[in-house]
């Protein structure tokens, strides 16, 4: 019988590649776990509307679990709400949580320590893979994504709203990780081999928040 697992889901490319790998490896993905900033009704850090997230998850044919946090949530609030949800799934026989992390050692260690307190384990299907090759693999597999958030301290704001494709990768400065693993940018995936149908939207306005992050709004077409 396939092992049940839940996946930390941001709606972006690393989450999508992680889901692709988990399904290929035979895991049964019980749910996708997404942190929502309740003040904005958007995916935290990515800035994507929950309505698009719902269309995305519907196209994947999976269950969505929301972790609602306020915009200025402390670590304590985030951890408390996450713990509550993880314990619910543990009671249903789920003992593993998957993440799309690639090379941030401190983040991996943090996740593993928190999970170990619940007698759960972390699964990292993309861990230590070459990010240049991962970015190319994402495109070659037929995934399609758009950049929704850019940290202007690391990347020019003009990259927000661009498609994540070969042209995007070619135009990135050498200091920028091609998967944005250092937080340079975040994305929204709207099509690919794990989706039943493409998510339809159009590009909305671009705004600067906290004098640092450029967010590009994606507006559902229907």
Secondary structure, DSSP 4 states (H G I P E B T S, - for coil): -PPEEEEE--SSHHHHHHHHHHHHTT-EEEEEEEEEETTTTEETTT--BHHHHHHHHHHHT--EEEEEE-TT--HHHHHHHHHHHHHHHHTTT--EEE----S-HHHHHHHHHHHHTTT-EEE-TTTT--HHHHHHHHHHTT-EEEEEEEETTTS-GGGTT-B-SHHHHHHS-TTS-TT-TTSSEEEEEEESTT-SSPPPEEEEEEEEETTTEEEEEEEE--
